[in-house]
Amino acid sequence: MQHHQLTAVAQTQVQELVSRLCHTDFPVLAKTADELAKQAIRGERASPQDISDIVLHDPFFTMNVLRAISMRKRSRLSSEITTIEHAVMMFGAKPFFERFANPKIVEDQFKDNPKGLLQLRRALSRAHHAACQARDWAIHRVDMESEEIYIAAAINDFAEQYLCLVAPELAEKLTEAIRRDPDGTASAQQALIGFDLQALYDAISQAIKLPDLMLSLTNPDNAQSVRVRNVQLAAAVARHAEFGWHGQILEQDMAEVAALLHLSVDDANGRIHRIAVLAARAWQWYGAPPAARWLPLLAEPAAKPTAMPAQFSSTQELMRWAMQALQTEAGLSRVVLALRVPDGQALRGRLCVGAAADTPFAKFEIGLSSHNLFAYLLQKPQGVWLHAQNKNNLQAYITADLLRIIGRGEFFAHSVFVGAKPFGLIYGDCRGSNGGQLNEQQYQKFKEIVARVSRALPQGSGKTA
């Protein structure tokens, strides 16, 4: 590990921050504590894998476990514990629950600082995204210990996460500076906050006796190692994609990932986008908007584009193409294009395929004055895939009027904008096929077609339904 030369003032500042660790655990997210409590009820029947999945969602809890395991004495012949599942097995389920019972809660610390809490939530959400990307790439490379890579990516920026926790004002300055200049140097960090993050990370690592493997995997000086490169690139992609998927820096990241995985750039991009969506499904854990929310705004989809005429003679021709493509390319059985009525108070079906003429779906019309999901989607260009995992969270937005029209089951829906104005909404599902279940590939294709429709619509089109 590189040793950073700090001024006496900086050294004192870093030590003051690290001294707050004392012998107490880091606080954990409320969601983490709730999920752990549910598992604790099961006692010894709780599986190490289920417990590990909870821990791995929270970098602070991950650090608590790594710290606890490093404090346990082991023989010279025993190997270093570097995965959470192995740590849980070493503790035993019941002793593990007892050791980490009644943790301090992050949200309690930020009751009077919602801005600071959101900043921390963003940092933890970004860490989860990086970890998911890193693990996927490790699996692709046939790394037999992909969880080690996941952990390393989750804690790679732990100094920044810790700074958000104990010194949110400093962290805010730093976060904004990094956002403006992602390749900012250690000297720039020193000028801004008095020390560089690597120095703080080194001090934290020493204080909690981070396992040697984790020290190695998170050390940028070891970038010649494929595993370390995996971790560093995942952290870079997650940071650079946090506020959008455009930009030269992110394009360079994508090219480097493609080289790391021996894939074409298009294939690497598609893989990265897919994992970003999967990582976004844990958004409730962090309460921060995930990077995947920007994917529908990509100028060009990573997947192979759907064949589309270069020019349409009319908006109607464009929409007929979209309806056909959503059935043939995305594999949807029922599709409707609904436009806003002139007063903006309702959505009315303009084109509908896959439904009998006498059904409510074929006569699609839904008011926008009530608090329903479609009204929410029309607030900005955005989409949703309703599925079993998020259904309970979205239940409040699925009104009785909406259920009467679309019925129950999985579906895709996405708003369509012309410039800054809402044009309408495209909906699709697979009723009567595969139990109505949809998949990630279908959702990516659905979003691709909607994005192409939005770009092809002429300005001023669709003013009336």
N, C-alpha and C positions, 0 to 999 in steps of 0.2 A: 504494500500500500504506500502510495506516495505521501511523504510528509510535507505539509505546507508550512512555509515560513510565515509566521504572523507577527505583527507588531505586538508589543506588550499590551496595548489597549485592546487590540482585537482578540488576543489570547484571553484576556480577562473577560471580554464580552462573551466569547464562546463558552468559557467555563461557567459563567453565570447562567447561561441558557441551559447547559447540560446538567448543572447542579440541581436543577429543578426535578431531574429524574429521581434523585435520591434512591430509595429502595422500593418505590411504589410503581405500580403498573401504569401504563398509558391508559387514558380513558378510551372507551370504545363507543361506536355508534349505537344509538338506541335500537336500531333494527338488529344489530348484531346481538345485543343483550337479550332482546325478545326471542330471537331464533334459538339462542343457546339455552334459554330457560325452557323452551318447548322440548328440546332434546334432553335436558336434565331430568325431566319428568320420567323419561324412559329408563334412566339409570344405566345399568350395565347392558341393557338391551340396545342402547344407542350404538350405532356402528362408528368406528373410527373415521370412515369415509364421510359419513353425514356430518360429523363434528368438524372434520377438516374443511369441508365445503363452506361451513359458516365462518370459520377462522379466516380462510383465504379471501373472503370478501372484504376484510377489514385489515389494512396494513398495520394499524395500531395493535390489534389483537394478535396478528401474526408476529409482531415484534415481542409482545408479551410472552408468547409461547416459546419463541427462540431464546429469549432471555432466561425463562424459567428452566428450559432444558439445558442451557449452558451452565447453570448453577448446580446441576446435579452431578455428583461425582460419578465418573465412569472409569473402568479399568483401562490399562494401557492397550489391551487387546480389543476393546470394543471400538466400533467405528463412530464417527461423528454423526449425530442426528441432524439431517438437513431437510426433512420434509415434515409437514405438520401431521400427516397421517401416522408416520412412525413415532412422532412425539406423543400423540394421543395413545398409541399402543403401549408405549413405554410407561406412561402414567397409569393407564387403565381408565376406563370411562368414568367411573364414579369418583376416583381421586382427582381426575381432571376437572370435573364439574365443581368439586369442593375447592380446588386450588383457585379457580377463576370465578367463583361465585360472587355475586353483588359487585360487579365492576363499576367504576366511575363512568358516567355517561358524558360523551362529548357535548351533546346538546345542552346539558345543564350548565356547562361552563360558558356557553354563549347566549344565555337568556337575554342579556342586555346588548348583544352585539350581533344582530342578524346578518349584517354585511360580512362580518368576519366568519360567521358560520358558513355562509354560502361560498366564500372563498376557500374554506377548508373542504367543504363538500366537493367543490370542483376538483381540487387536488386529488382527493381520494377516488373520485370517479375516473379521473384521468389515469390514476395508478391501476385501477381495475381494467380499464381498456388496454393499457400497455401489457398487463399480465396476460390477458386473454390472447392478444396477438402473439406474444412471446411463446406461450405454450403451444399455440397452433403451429407456429413455425418449427418449434422443437419437435413436435410430433411428426411433421412433414420430413424433418431431417433424421427421423428415427432415433432421436435422443431418448435413451431408456429412462431417464429421470427428468421428464418434462416438468414435474411439479417444482423441482429446484429452479428451473428457468422461470416458471410462473412467479415464485416467491421473489427471486432476484429482481424481476421487472417491477413487481408491486412495491418494493422498497427502494428501488434505484434512486428515486427522488425523495427519500424519506426526510432528508434535511429540510426540504421545502415544506413538506407536510408538517413536520414538527414545528417549524417556524410559524406556520399558520395557526398552530395550536397554542403556542406559548408567547408569540410576539406578532399578533396579526397585523399591527401597523407596519412593522418592518416587512412582513411577508407581502403586504399589498403593494408596497413600493417595488419589491423585487418581481412579483408576478407581472405587474404592468410593464416593467422594463424587459422581462423575458418575452412577453407577448410582442412588444415592438421590435425586439432584436433577439430572436431565438438562439442565435449563435454568439450571444454576448459572452465576453471573456470573464475569467475569474477576477481580473483586475477591475473590470467594470462593476462586478458584484461587491468587491471590497470598497470601491468608491461610494457605492450606494448605501450599503448596510454595515460597512466596517470590516467585513470578512467575506470569504467565498464559501459557497455551500459545501464544497468538498471537505473543507476544513471542519465544518460543523458535523458533516456526516462521519468523518473520521473520529471525532470526539464522542459522538453518540455511540458509534460501533464499539469503541473501546470501553465506554461506560457500561454497556449492556453485554459485553463479551459476545459479540455477534460471531457465529461460526465462521471458521476460516474460509470455507467454500463460498459463503455469501459475500465475504469481504473480497474474494477474488472475482466473483461473478459481477459485482457492482463497481469494480475498479476500472475506470475508463483507460487507465494505462495498460490494461491487458487486452486491448481491442484486437490484437492479432489472433486471439482465441475465437473460434467460431461461436462458442457458447456465449462469451461476453459480447461479441458483436450482435448476436441475437437479442440480448437484453438491451443493449444500448440503442439499437435500431427501433425496437418496440417502444421504448420510452420516447424516442424522437418522433415516431409516427403519431403516437397518442397526443403528444404536446402540439405538434404542428397541425393536427386535424381538429383540435378542440374548437376552433372558431371558423372552420371551413376546410373544404377538401381541395381548394385551389392553391396555387402558388408554386414558385420554382423550388423552394426548399423541400416541400412535400413531394414534388415530382422526383427530386434527387433521392429522397428517402425510399420512394417506391422502386426506383431503379436499383438501389443498393439491396433492398429486400429481394428483388427478383434475382440478383446475382447470388445472394446468400442461399436462396432456395433452388437455384438452377431452374428458374421458370422464366417464361416470357414476361415482359412488363404488364401486359394485359391480364395474364393469368394471375400474377402476383397482386395486381390491383383488385381483381375480382375476389380473391381470397381475403384480402385485407378488408374490403367493404363488407363481406359476409360476416367476418368476425366482429366488426364494429357493430353490426346490427345485433348479433348475439349478445355482445357485452352490454348493449343498451337495454336489454331486457331486465337488467338489475338496477335500473335507474332509481327505483324506489328506495333501494338500500342507501343511496347517497343523496337523494333529493336534489340532484343537480342535472341540468340538461346534458345528455350524452352527445358525443361527437357525431353519432350516426344521424342526428336530426338534420344535418346539413347534406346528407347524401342525395336526397331528391333534387337538390339544386345543382348537381354536377352538370357541367355543360355537355359532357359526353359520358355515357355509361361505360363501365368497365367491361360489361358483357358484350358479346357480339350484337351489334344493332339489329333491330327488327327491320326487315326489308320495308322501305317506305318510299313512295314516289317522291322525287325531288321537289315537285310542285303540285299543288292541288288547285283545281279550277274553282272550288268553293269550300266554305267551312263545312258544309254538309258532306262533301266528299271526304274531307279529312276525318270527320267523325265516324263515317261508315267504315273507313279503313281501321280506325281505332277499335270499334266494336268487334270487327272481324279478328284483328290481331289479339285482342284480349281473350278471345275464345280459342283461336288456333295456336297462338304463341304462349300465352300465360295459362292455358288450359282451364279457363273459367267457364261455367255453364250459364250463369245469369249475369248479365252486365247491363248497366243503365248509365246513360249520361243525363244528368239533371241540371238544368240551368236556373239561375235566380230569376224570379219574376220581376217586373219593372220596379215595384216598390221595395224590393229586397226583403220581403217578409216571408218568402217561401221558396222551396226548390221544387221545380216541376220537371218530370221526365220528358226529354226531347227524343231520345232514341233508346229503345229497350230491346234486348235479345234474350232468348232462352226462357221466357215466361209466357204462359197462356194469356190470351187477351182479356179474360174476365177476372184475372187475379189482381189483388191490390198492388203487387209489384209492377205489373204492366201499366197500371194507372198511377204510377209513382208521383206522389206529391206530399211534401212534409213542410210544416211551418218552421220558421227560423226564429220565432219570438221566444219559444220555450228553450230550456237549457238542455238541448240534445247534442249528441256527438257531432252531427253534421253541421250544426250551427257553429260549434267550436272549431271544426276543421276549416271553415270558411274565413276564419280570422286572419289566416296567412297561408302561404303555400306549404302544406303539410299533409301527411298521410298516416294511416293506422292499419295495422293488421290485428283484428280482434281474434284471440285464440284462448285456449284453456288457461294459460298462465296469467294473462292480464285481464280476463273477463271480469273477475270480482272488482278489480280496480276501476274498470270503466262502466260498471253496472249502473252507476248513478246517471250516466249520460245516455243510456239506452232506454229511452222513454217508451211508454205504451204505444204511442202513435208510430214510433219507429219500428217496434216489434211487429205491429200489425202489417207493416209493409214488407219488411225483409225477413221476418221470422227469426228463429233462433239458430245459432251455429256460427262458424267462423266466416269472416268476410274481410275484404280489402276495401278501403275507401280513401280517396285523395282529392283534395281541392284542386281546382284548375284556375289559374290567374292569367289575366292579360295585362301585362305591365304590373301595376300596383293594385289593380282592381280584381275582385273575385268574379270569375266568369261562371263557375258552376262546380259540379262534383261528379267524379266517376266512381262507381261502385261495382264490385264483382264478387261472386261467391261460387261455390262448387256443390250446390245442393243436389243430393242424389248420387254423388260420385265420391268414392273413398270415404264414406261416412261424413262427407262435408268438410273433411280436413284439408288444410292448405299447407304449403311448405315454403321454405325460404327461397328456393329457386323461382317459384311462381310469384312471390312477392317482389323480388328484384325485377322480374320481367314486367310485372304490373307497373311498378314505379317508372321503369324505363319508358314504357309506352306513354304513360301520363306526361312525363317530362318532355317527350318528343311532341306530343300534342300541344302542350303549353308553348313550346318554342315556335310551332308552325302556325299558331293562331294569329291572324292579322290584328293589328291594333284597332280597337273600336268594334270588334266583333262581339256577338252575343250579348247585346244590350237588353234584349228581351227574350223571354222564354218561349 
